[in-house]
Amino acid sequence: MHNSPSLPHHRLHVFGIACEMLLVIRDARIRDTKLRDEALRAAKGVCCNCAEGAGRVTRADKGRAFTVARGECVEAAAAIEIAALLGDASAEDAHRVAVLADRAYGRVTTAPLESATAVEPKISVKFVNVAELEEP
């Protein structure tokens, strides 16, 4: 008997990228409380809106949720970029988030198609190794 959950967002690669971005932002320890709140709230929004979009049925409903996720993705990346610019976060953390945000933004644009064509459900979130994403 297979009791592990397999919800629609578990089949989306972008959900794993969004979760990884959320963890990187949390671990960045942004010193400015408003920017930290903004970055975390937006990163959580990416995760939640990707999940919502995956669970929607109509293309219009999916598109609305994924459109919001794209905006939240850019907002999260901008918040930590601004924090780094002001010296309230490290440039390395801002770069890591930018790399993940770039990947997530590209994937969330194709997510409605991805969720419709997924064949094998993934039971756990697969996190992306940031070092493999960066270009030499």
HELIX and SHEET records of a PDB file:
HELIX    1   1 PRO A    8  ARG A   11  5                                   4    
HELIX    2   2 HIS A   13  ASP A   27  1                                  15    
HELIX    3   3 THR A   33  GLY A   55  1                                  23    
HELIX    4   4 ARG A   59  LEU A   85  1                                  27    
HELIX    5   5 ALA A   91  THR A  117  1                                  27    
HELIX    6   6 VAL A  130  LEU A  133  1                                   4    
END                                                                             
